């Protein structure tokens, strides 16, 4: 039985992809080179490959071997000996691969609606850029069409899957953006990484893309993932071997090249280029990057804005950048983060639930995040668990 007298809206849940999530719809000329799964035998744990090279960020194909929901929370709460290392396979969990089975589970978990994100699909862009850049957008198109087949962009106004896009090729980005908008996409994902074109994400070079996002009032998600060639090269410049797997980064790489640092850099770039002044209907949602960095980012962007008044390509930002983010940025904290501190810094309306269910790093079920927000008032809990999130998805807050 639920502890709440209202339904949850969760802004970070995941599906596990089938093996053909890229190959099902990719153009025929790329099919033999596309991201695929290989395994020594049918019962073995597979690995994802691009052409003949393994996807370096992942040790295995996520759908073949994953921990149960919440299994790693003891690790994040500094009790590593209590982690349940039991692994599972997708074939045993229809709710992780079928939208109607997922709705049944959401009913049992008191969840009205959720944002759905990939496991594999968020980990391939860097390698495609480097190894086969001509195949990046064929892969994104193919992946989005798999999403449209299997999950939809707003299934029964309850499951909101995120269309995957990239700024690496502006013209292809505009074409695929137009297509997914017509298919009903409400949320798009862009990696927090340099574009690879020599232009900043909010440079006027991309105005055709962002004006469409603004007109459609899409939510732009920045989910943790492989942070790209520039950050890999940054780590290498400090003497650290590039190409590390997700859970094999050395401490400096984890600090400087993953999650918080790229996310802060991306947000700062957008703010200083007056992105939200030029595209005021766009909201930015940071997912699975935690919230510990919020006080530092707010302090540093105000400091940089005050001390550097040099007019750049987009003109000067004429208001406190902290106020910009308090209107346009939304953040999902981790269970180990101080949610009250995040609300105090950014505003109680900007901090939102992202359970990461059913990943091992997430909570056993979305409602279990309540165990980590004891310091919030009942009103703040409702904002965090439902109201802020429902507003972002355009749902009735009072339902």
C-alpha positions as CSV (number, residue, x, y, z in Angstrom):
1,X,0.0,0.0,0.0
2,X,1.3,3.5,-0.9
3,X,2.5,5.9,1.8
4,X,1.1,8.8,-0.3
5,X,-2.4,10.0,-0.9
6,X,-1.4,11.2,-4.4
7,X,0.3,9.5,-7.4
8,X,3.9,9.9,-8.2
9,X,5.3,11.4,-11.4
10,X,8.9,10.1,-12.0
11,X,11.3,11.9,-14.4
12,X,13.9,9.1,-14.6
13,X,13.1,5.5,-15.3
14,X,14.6,3.2,-17.8
15,X,13.8,0.4,-20.2
16,X,16.3,-2.3,-21.3
17,X,16.8,-2.4,-25.1
18,X,16.3,-5.5,-27.3
19,X,19.3,-6.5,-29.4
20,X,17.9,-5.0,-32.6
21,X,17.3,-1.5,-31.2
22,X,19.8,-0.1,-33.7
23,X,19.7,-2.7,-36.5
24,X,15.9,-3.0,-36.9
25,X,15.5,0.3,-38.7
26,X,19.0,1.4,-39.8
27,X,19.5,2.0,-43.5
28,X,20.6,-1.2,-45.3
29,X,24.0,0.2,-46.3
30,X,24.9,0.5,-42.7
31,X,23.4,-2.6,-41.2
32,X,26.5,-4.8,-41.3
33,X,28.5,-2.1,-39.5
34,X,25.9,-1.0,-37.0
35,X,25.9,-1.3,-33.3
36,X,25.0,-4.9,-32.5
37,X,25.3,-7.5,-29.8
38,X,27.8,-10.4,-30.0
39,X,28.2,-13.3,-27.6
40,X,30.3,-16.5,-27.6
41,X,27.1,-18.6,-27.3
42,X,23.4,-18.2,-26.8
43,X,23.5,-18.4,-23.0
44,X,26.5,-16.1,-22.6
45,X,26.4,-12.4,-21.6
46,X,26.9,-10.4,-24.7
47,X,28.7,-7.2,-25.5
48,X,27.7,-4.3,-27.8
49,X,30.0,-3.7,-30.8
50,X,30.3,-1.0,-33.4
51,X,31.7,-2.7,-36.5
52,X,34.4,-5.0,-34.9
53,X,35.1,-2.8,-31.9
54,X,33.4,-3.2,-28.6
55,X,31.5,-0.2,-27.2
56,X,34.3,0.9,-24.8
57,X,32.1,2.6,-22.2
58,X,30.2,-0.7,-21.3
59,X,31.6,-4.0,-20.1
60,X,28.5,-5.9,-21.4
61,X,25.2,-5.6,-23.2
62,X,23.0,-4.0,-20.4
63,X,20.0,-6.3,-21.1
64,X,22.0,-9.4,-20.6
65,X,23.3,-8.7,-17.1
66,X,21.9,-6.1,-14.7
67,X,21.5,-5.7,-10.9
68,X,18.1,-5.5,-9.3
69,X,16.4,-2.2,-8.5
70,X,18.1,-0.5,-5.6
71,X,20.9,-3.1,-5.3
72,X,23.6,-0.5,-5.3
73,X,22.1,2.0,-2.8
74,X,24.1,0.6,0.1
75,X,27.2,1.4,-1.9
76,X,26.2,5.1,-2.3
77,X,25.3,5.2,1.3
78,X,28.9,4.1,2.1
79,X,28.0,0.5,3.0
80,X,29.6,-1.4,0.0
81,X,29.5,-4.8,1.8
82,X,25.7,-4.7,1.7
83,X,25.4,-4.5,-2.1
84,X,23.4,-7.3,-3.7
85,X,25.5,-8.5,-6.6
86,X,22.8,-10.9,-8.0
87,X,22.5,-10.3,-11.8
88,X,19.4,-10.6,-13.9
89,X,18.5,-10.9,-17.6
90,X,15.9,-9.0,-19.6
91,X,13.9,-12.1,-20.7
92,X,12.7,-12.5,-17.1
93,X,11.2,-9.0,-16.8
94,X,8.6,-8.1,-19.4
95,X,7.9,-4.8,-17.6
96,X,11.4,-3.6,-18.6
97,X,10.7,-4.2,-22.3
98,X,7.0,-3.9,-22.9
99,X,5.0,-0.7,-22.4
100,X,1.7,-2.4,-21.3
101,X,3.5,-4.6,-18.8
102,X,5.2,-1.4,-17.6
103,X,1.9,0.3,-17.1
104,X,0.7,-2.6,-15.0
105,X,3.8,-2.2,-12.8
106,X,3.3,1.6,-12.6
107,X,-0.2,1.0,-11.3
108,X,1.1,-1.2,-8.6
109,X,3.8,1.3,-7.8
110,X,1.4,4.3,-7.5
111,X,3.1,6.0,-10.4
112,X,0.9,8.1,-12.8
113,X,3.6,8.9,-15.4
114,X,7.3,8.5,-16.0
115,X,10.0,9.7,-18.4
116,X,11.8,6.7,-20.0
117,X,15.4,6.6,-21.0
118,X,17.8,4.0,-22.5
119,X,20.5,1.9,-21.0
120,X,22.6,1.2,-24.1
121,X,21.3,4.0,-26.3
122,X,22.9,6.7,-24.1
123,X,26.4,5.2,-24.4
124,X,27.3,5.1,-28.0
125,X,27.6,8.7,-29.4
126,X,31.2,9.3,-28.5
127,X,32.4,6.1,-30.2
128,X,30.2,6.8,-33.3
129,X,31.7,10.3,-33.6
130,X,35.2,9.0,-33.5
131,X,35.0,5.7,-35.3
132,X,32.2,6.2,-37.9
133,X,30.8,9.7,-37.8
134,X,28.9,9.1,-41.0
135,X,26.8,6.6,-39.1
136,X,25.9,8.7,-36.1
137,X,22.6,10.1,-37.4
138,X,21.6,6.8,-39.1
139,X,21.9,5.3,-35.6
140,X,19.9,8.0,-33.9
141,X,17.2,7.8,-36.5
142,X,17.1,4.0,-36.2
143,X,17.0,4.1,-32.4
144,X,14.2,6.7,-32.3
145,X,12.2,4.5,-34.7
146,X,12.7,1.6,-32.3
147,X,11.3,3.8,-29.6
148,X,8.3,4.7,-31.7
149,X,7.6,1.0,-32.2
150,X,8.1,-0.3,-28.7
151,X,7.4,2.6,-26.3
152,X,6.0,5.7,-28.0
153,X,6.7,9.3,-27.0
154,X,3.6,9.7,-24.8
155,X,1.9,6.3,-24.5
156,X,-1.5,6.8,-22.8
157,X,-0.1,10.1,-21.4
158,X,1.8,8.0,-19.0
159,X,5.1,6.8,-20.6
160,X,7.1,9.6,-22.1
161,X,10.1,8.2,-23.9
162,X,13.0,10.6,-24.8
163,X,14.0,11.0,-28.5
164,X,17.8,10.9,-28.9
165,X,19.5,13.7,-30.8
166,X,22.9,15.2,-31.3
167,X,24.3,18.6,-32.4
168,X,27.3,16.9,-34.2
169,X,25.5,17.5,-37.5
170,X,23.3,20.5,-37.5
171,X,21.3,19.8,-40.7
172,X,20.7,16.2,-39.8
173,X,19.7,17.3,-36.3
174,X,17.1,19.7,-37.7
175,X,15.7,17.0,-40.0
176,X,15.4,14.4,-37.2
177,X,14.0,16.9,-34.8
178,X,11.3,17.8,-37.3
179,X,10.5,14.1,-37.7
180,X,10.2,13.2,-34.0
181,X,8.1,16.3,-33.3
182,X,5.7,15.1,-35.9
183,X,5.7,11.7,-34.2
184,X,4.8,13.3,-30.9
185,X,8.1,13.7,-29.0
186,X,7.8,15.8,-25.9
187,X,11.3,15.4,-24.6
188,X,14.7,15.3,-26.5
189,X,18.1,14.3,-25.2
190,X,21.3,16.1,-25.9
191,X,24.6,14.9,-24.4
192,X,26.4,17.3,-22.1
193,X,29.5,17.5,-24.3
194,X,31.1,19.8,-26.8
195,X,29.3,19.7,-30.2
196,X,32.3,18.6,-32.1
197,X,31.7,21.2,-34.8
198,X,33.7,24.1,-33.3
199,X,30.4,25.9,-32.3
200,X,29.0,26.2,-28.8
201,X,25.6,24.5,-28.3
202,X,23.9,27.9,-28.1
203,X,25.8,29.5,-30.9
204,X,23.6,31.2,-33.5
205,X,24.8,28.5,-35.9
206,X,22.2,26.2,-34.2
207,X,19.3,28.7,-34.1
208,X,17.3,26.8,-36.6
209,X,17.4,23.8,-34.4
210,X,16.7,25.6,-31.1
211,X,13.9,27.8,-32.5
212,X,12.0,24.6,-33.4
213,X,12.6,23.2,-29.9
214,X,11.4,26.5,-28.5
215,X,8.3,26.6,-30.7
216,X,7.4,23.1,-29.8
217,X,8.1,23.8,-26.1
218,X,10.1,20.6,-25.8
219,X,11.8,19.6,-22.6
220,X,15.6,19.1,-23.1
221,X,17.2,16.3,-21.1
222,X,20.8,16.0,-20.1
223,X,21.3,12.5,-18.8
224,X,24.6,11.1,-17.4
225,X,26.5,9.2,-20.0
226,X,29.8,9.0,-21.9
227,X,30.8,12.6,-22.0
228,X,32.6,12.6,-25.3
229,X,35.9,13.0,-27.0
230,X,36.8,16.4,-25.6
231,X,36.6,15.2,-21.9
232,X,38.4,12.0,-22.7
233,X,41.2,14.0,-24.3
234,X,41.1,16.4,-21.3
235,X,41.8,13.4,-19.0
236,X,44.5,12.2,-21.3
237,X,46.2,15.6,-21.3
238,X,46.5,15.1,-17.5
239,X,48.1,11.7,-18.1
240,X,45.1,9.4,-17.6
241,X,44.4,6.6,-20.1
242,X,41.4,7.3,-22.3
243,X,38.6,4.8,-23.2
244,X,37.8,3.7,-19.7
245,X,34.7,1.7,-19.0
246,X,32.0,3.3,-16.9
247,X,32.9,1.6,-13.6
248,X,36.7,1.6,-14.2
249,X,37.4,5.3,-14.3
250,X,40.2,6.4,-12.0
251,X,39.2,9.1,-9.5
252,X,40.4,12.1,-11.6
253,X,38.4,10.9,-14.6
254,X,35.3,10.5,-12.4
255,X,35.9,14.0,-11.1
256,X,36.8,15.9,-14.3
257,X,35.3,13.9,-17.2
258,X,32.0,12.4,-16.1
259,X,28.6,13.5,-14.9
260,X,28.9,16.7,-12.8
261,X,31.7,18.5,-14.6
262,X,30.4,18.1,-18.1
263,X,26.9,18.9,-16.9
264,X,28.0,22.2,-15.2
265,X,30.0,23.1,-18.3
266,X,27.1,22.6,-20.6
267,X,24.7,24.6,-18.4
268,X,27.2,27.4,-18.1
269,X,27.8,27.6,-21.8
270,X,24.0,27.8,-22.4
271,X,23.5,30.5,-19.8
272,X,26.4,32.7,-20.8
273,X,25.3,32.6,-24.5
274,X,21.9,33.9,-23.4
275,X,20.2,30.7,-24.5
276,X,17.2,31.0,-22.3
277,X,16.7,34.7,-23.1
278,X,16.7,33.8,-26.8
279,X,14.6,30.6,-26.4
280,X,12.5,31.4,-23.3
281,X,10.1,28.4,-23.7
282,X,12.8,25.8,-23.3
283,X,13.3,24.0,-20.0
284,X,16.4,22.0,-19.2
285,X,16.3,18.8,-17.2
286,X,19.4,17.4,-15.7
287,X,18.9,13.6,-15.1
288,X,21.1,11.3,-13.1
289,X,23.8,13.8,-12.5
290,X,22.9,14.4,-8.9
291,X,22.5,17.8,-7.2
292,X,25.7,18.3,-5.1
293,X,27.1,20.7,-7.7
294,X,24.2,23.2,-7.7
295,X,25.6,25.5,-5.0
296,X,29.1,25.6,-6.6
297,X,27.7,26.2,-10.1
298,X,25.4,29.1,-9.0
299,X,28.3,30.7,-7.1
300,X,30.7,30.4,-10.0
301,X,28.4,31.5,-12.8
302,X,27.6,34.7,-10.8
303,X,31.2,35.3,-10.2
304,X,32.2,34.8,-13.9
305,X,29.3,37.0,-15.0
306,X,30.3,39.8,-12.7
307,X,34.0,39.8,-13.5
308,X,33.8,39.2,-17.3
309,X,31.7,41.7,-19.1
310,X,33.2,41.1,-22.6
311,X,30.5,41.1,-25.3
312,X,30.5,37.8,-27.1
313,X,28.6,36.5,-30.1
314,X,25.2,36.4,-28.4
315,X,25.6,39.7,-26.5
316,X,25.8,40.3,-22.8
317,X,23.5,38.5,-20.4
318,X,21.7,41.3,-18.7
319,X,20.5,39.6,-15.6
320,X,21.9,37.5,-12.8
321,X,22.6,34.0,-14.3
322,X,21.4,32.4,-11.1
323,X,17.9,33.8,-11.7
324,X,17.9,32.4,-15.2
325,X,18.6,28.9,-13.9
326,X,16.0,29.3,-11.1
327,X,13.4,29.5,-13.9
328,X,14.8,27.1,-16.6
329,X,16.8,24.4,-14.9
330,X,15.3,21.3,-13.2
331,X,17.4,18.7,-11.4
332,X,17.0,15.1,-10.2
333,X,19.1,14.5,-7.1
334,X,20.6,11.2,-6.0
335,X,19.5,9.5,-2.8
336,X,22.7,10.4,-1.1
337,X,22.3,14.1,-2.0
338,X,20.9,16.8,0.3
339,X,17.6,17.5,-1.4
340,X,16.7,20.4,1.0
341,X,20.0,22.1,0.1
342,X,19.2,21.8,-3.6
343,X,15.8,23.3,-3.0
344,X,17.2,26.1,-1.0
345,X,19.7,27.0,-3.7
346,X,17.7,26.5,-6.9
347,X,14.1,26.8,-5.6
348,X,11.6,24.2,-4.4
349,X,9.9,24.2,-7.8
350,X,13.1,23.1,-9.6
351,X,14.0,19.9,-7.8
352,X,12.3,16.8,-9.2
353,X,12.1,13.1,-8.6
354,X,14.2,10.8,-10.7
355,X,14.2,7.3,-9.2
356,X,16.4,5.6,-11.9
357,X,14.1,2.6,-11.6
358,X,14.8,-0.3,-12.4
359,X,18.6,0.3,-12.4
360,X,20.7,-1.0,-9.5
361,X,21.7,2.6,-8.8
362,X,18.0,3.6,-8.4
363,X,15.5,3.0,-5.6
364,X,13.7,-0.4,-5.3
365,X,10.6,1.4,-6.4
366,X,10.0,5.1,-7.0
367,X,8.2,5.8,-3.8
368,X,11.2,4.6,-1.8
369,X,12.9,7.9,-2.5
370,X,10.8,9.2,0.4
371,X,13.2,7.4,2.7
372,X,15.9,9.9,1.8
373,X,13.9,13.2,2.0
374,X,12.9,13.2,5.7
375,X,13.9,16.9,6.1
376,X,11.4,18.1,3.6
377,X,8.0,19.4,4.6
378,X,4.9,17.5,3.4
379,X,4.3,20.3,0.9
380,X,7.9,20.1,-0.4
381,X,7.6,16.3,-0.7
382,X,4.5,16.7,-2.8
383,X,6.3,19.2,-5.1
384,X,9.2,16.8,-5.4
385,X,7.3,13.6,-5.9
386,X,4.5,14.9,-8.1
387,X,3.7,18.6,-8.7
388,X,6.9,19.9,-10.2
389,X,7.2,16.9,-12.4
390,X,3.6,16.9,-13.6
391,X,4.0,20.5,-14.6
392,X,7.0,19.8,-16.7
393,X,5.1,17.0,-18.6
394,X,2.0,19.2,-19.0
395,X,-0.1,16.9,-16.8
396,X,-2.8,17.9,-14.4
397,X,-1.0,18.7,-11.1
398,X,-4.1,18.0,-9.0
399,X,-4.9,14.5,-10.4
